[in-house]
């Protein structure tokens, strides 16, 4: 598994919207944008969202934070 692909499937807690990519516009709704639900590779939120998920999991499973 490519480690970078781990960032692709994490949910984000902020609202992010993207325009329809050229060549893939919805002909019925060309003015609409997409709301991003999962982190996309390349967004600045990807590493942060993945770290928060990992840290929460580790802390819930008896690991402790270093001082």
Secondary structure, DSSP 8 states (H G I E B T S, - for coil): --GGGGGGG-EEEEEEEE---TT---TT-TT--EEEEE--TTSTHHHHHHHHHHHHHHHHTT-----
